[in-house]
Amino acid sequence: MNEVQQKRDSNDRRYIEIGLKIAYYRKLNGMTQEQLAELIGISAGYLSQVETPAFVQPVSLKTLFAIADLFHVPPSKFLEFEEQ
């Protein structure tokens, strides 16, 4: 595997981790995907893709900031990754 492919795989894992953290905070706050999506102005389908580990879906900073603000957590919480 070349260096570019390794970096892409590493970023894919990060996107998946971000999605799982979003799902964690959403569930912790007793919200459905539809409710969260409506509150931050995105589609429930897009949020579903972001949260699904089987599907790598990048999330914009605008969306990440909106989610962090809604749940009263620093955006950095979503960007803390375990070392591989």
Phi, psi and omega in degrees: 000131181278170185297320180297316180295320178298318179295318179298316179297321179297316179293323177302316178298322179295316178299319179296316178299319178299314179299320179293324178291321176299314179299320179300308181293325178297311181292321178303327180265010175065034182250150171273165175300321181297318180295312180297314181302316180295319182295329182253002173078036174234170179278149178296327178296317177296315179300319178301317178295320179297318185280342185278118182295337181282353184231119180275112181229111176299152179238139181285157176297324178303314179293316180299317178296320179297319179293314179300315179297317181299320182267004177056046174234151177293141179305332181298336178303328181278348185248015175268121185239147173289141177292140180263000000 
